[in-house]
Amino acid sequence: MPGPPSLSHRALALQPSLTLAISARAKALQQQGVDVCSLSAGEPDFGTPEFIVEATIQALRDGITRYGPAAGDPELRAAIAQKLSLENKIPTTADQVLVTNGGKQAIYNLFQVLLNPGDEVIIPAPYWLSYPEIVRLAGGKPVTVRSSASDGFGLDLNLIEQSITSATKVLVLNSPGNPTGRVLCLSELEALAELVRKHPNLMVMSDEIYEYLLEDGESHHSFAAVAPDLRERCFVVNGFAKGWAMTGWRLGYLSGDSTVIKAAAALQSQSTSNVCSFAQRGALAALQGSRDCVRAMAVSYNTRRAELCTGLQQMEGITLVPPRGAFYAFPRLPDAITDSLAFCERALEQEGLAIVPGGAFGDDRCVRLSCAVSRETISEGLSRFQRLLTSP
């Protein structure tokens, strides 16, 4: 009997998403009747606003069920370009926009058309766990630039510059950040722009998926707006999942230089083709409708984020950089705990608490907790977390 088919080197090296794996494990335990308190969620706990749902239902009734342009519905591309131009202060035309199956595909497409084997991508850590894997799938080499909770997870421009080599192609930015909830301020982005100007071959990918989820008093700044002279080297990744609670809709977008967007659209035409036609009408309604729903969700996250952070800051041995955006906290564990994965496995088995190990995000001394759950779940999760810290 012949053996099973051999996998490619690419497949063998690929690491599956740990956040999705932990969420799946938690749900499986719950289905088995285990009392699980999950703070692992990376998605809003709200339903999609009704006016978006209604627009999508109407699109179905109107027969918007056929293939569409691979780059996206022309009206939606134009609306995204208008949003970027007016809200983000990045002058954008429709041919500079690609509609993708979620923000993850936007990143995947970009790296596939930009990177050659051996090209390096600088990724400040802690980072969203998919960045390095998507770089590797494109044949690139992820280069991690570390920061720590003791330094407020600040960008170290000296370390970033020291990491730039002749092979460096892209610098990744993510603000508000996952997992830290950190928001890059205007002065940081201006200083970073000065660094990028010194390296004319360096491009910037700015992941802005959490732009609407900000603490009171915080402002979101797009890098391409802060440095308009660098706009041709900047690419924005965004989508509808977090701001409008549309995770399952798989609607994202990539914007930037039209030549690169055209290449990314060609790639998409040979992989997934167009994003679901009628779902794109829902995204169009989201952009054209009131933002009251987005603001209401942000206010709710702010309340729950504050409760989560207050509870964590009261625990002995925990170091927390207060998150100012998104819906996560990324506390540093006590010094005696050095293996975040082992800690999270113990949390699930011993306390039925589902949290995500920081090692997946590039910092094995931390764990990620989500506040995109009920206040009761946050309270219960904090109690279980405290018991873990005090148990042998």
N, C-alpha and C positions, 0 to 999 in steps of 0.2 A: 504493500500500500504506500503510495507517495505521501509525503508529509504535507502539512499545511502550507499554503503559499507564503513565500518569504516576503517580508515587508521591506519597504524602501528605507534607506538610512534616515530620510526625512521623517517618516512615520515613527521609526524606532526612537528618535530623539525627541519627539513631541511630548510635552507634558499637558495632560488635560487640565481644564480649569478647576482649581481646587475649591473655589467658592461654589461653583455649581455642584461639585461632588458632595460637599458638606451639606448644602441645602437638600440635595436628593437623599442623603443618608438620614437627615433629620426627619424628612417627610416619611421615609420608609419606616422609621421607628415609631412615628406617630400613628401610622396605619396599623402597626402591630400592637397598639394600645399603650405604648410607652409615653410617659409624661415628659414631653420635650418642650423646653423653652428656647426658642430660636431667636438669637440676635445676629444671625448670619446673613439676613436678607440684603441683597444689593438692588432692590427695586422698591418703588413706591407702594404703599399699602392702600392707596386710593384707587377707586375705579376711574376709568377714562371719562372725562367730562362728557355729559350727555349730548351737547351740541356737536361734538366731534363724532360720536357714535351715530347720531341722526344723519349727519352729512354723508357718512359712509353707507348707511342703509339706503339713502336716496340714490347714491351712486350705483348701488347694486340694482335698484329698481330702474335706473336710467340705462342699464346695460353696459356699465363701465366694467366689463369683465373680460376684455380681450387683451392680447399682447399690447404693450405700449413701447415707447422709445426706451432703449436700454439705459440711457442717461437719466431718465425720469420724465414725468409729466411736464410738458412745457410751462403750464401755468404754475405748477409747484416750484419748478426751478426759478421762474421769475419772481415768485413770492419770497423764496429763500434769499435770492440776490437782493431784493428790496429790503428784507429784514437785516441782512448783513450791512448794507449800505447805510440804513437809517439808524438802527439800534447799535450796531457794533462799530460804526464809523469806518467801515472797510468798503470803499467803492467796489462794487461787484456787479457783473453782468451775468445773465442766465447761462451763457456758455462757459462760465467759470464755476458752475455748480454741477455736481453729480449726486443724484439721489441713490442711496444704498440701502441694503438690507441691514439696517442698524448701524450704529457708529463703528462697531467692530469691523464690518466689511469695508467701511471707508478707510480705516487704518490699513487693513490688509491690502486693499487695492493700491493705496498710495505707496506702500513699501514694495509691492510687487513691481510697480512701474518705475520706481526711483533707484532701487538698490541692485547692484551687481554683486556677485560672490566676493565676500571679503570686505565690503563696505561696512563702515562702523556707524552705529547709531548711539548717541549719548542719551542715557535715560537716568535722570535724577531719581534717587531712591529715598524713601519708599515710593513705589510705583504701582500702577494698576498692573496686575499680574499677567495680563495678556500681551503687553508691549514686547517683552523679550521674545516670547514664543513667535509672535507675528514677524518680528525681525528675522529670526532664524529661518522661518518658513520661506522668506524671500532670499535666503542665502547670505544675509547680513550677519554682523557680529554686534550683539548688544554690549555696550560699555556702560557699566553702572557707576554713577557718582553718588557716593553715600552722604547722608546727613543723619543727624541723631536727634532724639527727643530732647536731650540736654541742651542742644543748640536751637531748639524750636523748629527743627526740620527746615531750616533756612537754606536757600541755594548758596553754595560756596562757589563764587565765580572763579576763584583761583583754581580750585580743583577741576571745575569744568574746563577751564582753559588748558590746564595741564593734560587733560584727557584728549584734547583735539590733536589729531595726527593727519598725515596726508591722506589717510583712508576715511576720515570722518566725513559723513554725508549729511546727517540729520541730527538735530537736537530736539528732544521731545519735551513739551511743556504740558502740564495738566493743572488747571486752576478754574474753579475750586477743585482740590485734589482728592482722589481716591487712592489710598485709604485715610489720609491724615485730615482731610477737611480744610487744609491750609489754602488761603487765598493769596495769590501773588499781588503785592501792592504796586502802585504806579512807579515808585522809585526803583524797585527791584527790576521791573521790566525795562525801564530806561537804562539801567546799568547793564542789563543783559543785552540790550540792543547795541550798546557800545562794543561789547565783546563780539557779537555777531558781525558787526561792520568790519572788524579786523580780520575776518576770515571769509573772504568773498565766495568760497565754495560751500559754505555751511548753510543748510536749509533748516527751517523750523517747522515742526508740526505742533500745533496748539489744539489740544483736546479740551473743548469747552462745554462738555455735555451737562455739567452741573451749573451753568452760568446763572440760572434763576434762583438757585437754592443758596441764599446768602443770609448770614446773620445781619441783624439790624445794624446799620452804620457802615457796612461793607459795600464796596463797589466792584463790579467786574470790569476788567480792562482786557481787550483783545490785543495780543502782541502786535498784530499787523496794523492796528490803529495807532498804537504807541510809536511804532517805527514805520511810518508810511514809505520811507525810502527803501525799506527791506521787503515791501509787500510782494514783490515777484518771487521772493524766496520763502514765503510763508504759506502754510496750508492750514486751514481750519477744519477740524472735525467736530461735528455736533449732531444733534438728533432730537427726537421727540419723546424718548423713553422716560427721562427723569422729570423734566419740567411739566409735561402733560400727562404723566402716568400712562404711557403707551408702550411699555416694555415688550409685550407680546406682539405688537404690531410690526416690529422690525423695520423701523423707519429712521434712517440717519442720512447724513450728507457730508460731502467733502467739497471744499471750495479752495480755489487758488488759481495758479497760472493755467490759462486755457489749454495750452499744449499738453500739460500733464493731465488735466481733467479729460481731455479727449482720449489720451492713452488709457486712463483708468476706465473710461466708459467702454472702450474697445475690449479691455480685459473682462469687464462685467458682461459684455455681450456674448462672450465665449464661456462664461461660467454660470451665473445665475440669471442672466438677462434682466428684464425690468423688475423693479419692486412691484408687489401686488398692486394692480391698477386701482381698485376701488379704495384700498387703504390709503393711497396717496391723496385721494380726495378728502379723507379725514385729516391728513396732515395740512392740507391747504386750508381747511376750515379752522384748524388750530391757529395758524398764522394770521388768518384774517379776522378771527373772533376776539372777544374780550380776554384780557389776561387776568381777570379777577380770580379765576380758578387757580391759575399758577401762583398768584400771590397768596391765596388762602392756604394752599398746600405748603408754601414756604414758611408761612407764619406757624403752622402746625409743627413742622419739623423743627423750627427754632425753639419752640416750647419743649419738645421732647428731647432735643439735643442738649438743652440746658439741664434737664433733669438727669439725663444719662451722665453728663460730665460732672455735675455736682456729686452724684453718687460715687463716681470713680475717684474724684479728688479727695474724698473722705476716707479712702482705703489706704492703710499703711503700706508703704513700699511701692505704691503706684505713682508713676510720673506721667502726667498728661499735658500735652500741648493742646490747649483748647481749640477745637475745630471751629472755623468761622464760615464754613459752607458745606455743601453736600449733606449727607445724613449718616455720618460715621464718627466714631471716636477710635483713636489708635493709641491706647495706653501702653507705656513701657512696663513690663512685668518686674517684680522685685528681683534683685540681683541674683538670688539663689536659683531662679528659674531661667534656664538658658536655652531650652528647646521648646519653641512655641507650638510645634506640631504635637509633641508628646503632651504638652499642657492641654491643648484643645481636645485631644483624644480622651484624656482623663476627664475633662469637663463634660464631654458627651456621655461617657460611660458611667461616671460617678454621680453627676448632678443632673444629667439630661439637659445640659446647656450647650447649645450649638453656637460657637463663635469661630472666627477664621484665624488661623495662625499667621503671624506677621512674616514668617519666613517666605510665604508665597509672594509677599510684596517687597521682599528685599531687606527685611529687618527681623531677624529671628528673636529679638528681645521684646517684641510687641505682639499684640493681638488686635484684630478689628472687630468692633461691635457696631451694630446698626441700630439707629433710633427710628427706622421706618417700620415700626411696630406699635402696638397700643401702649399707652402709659402703664397699664397693668403688667404687660409683658416686660417692659423696661424695669419696673420695680422688682418683679420676680427674678428677672435675669441678674440684676445687681445683687440680690440676696444670695443667689446660687454662686455667683462669681466670688463674693466675699467668703462664703464657706469654703470654696476651693483654695483660696489664698491662705486660709487658716488651718486647713486639714493637712495631715502628714502626707 
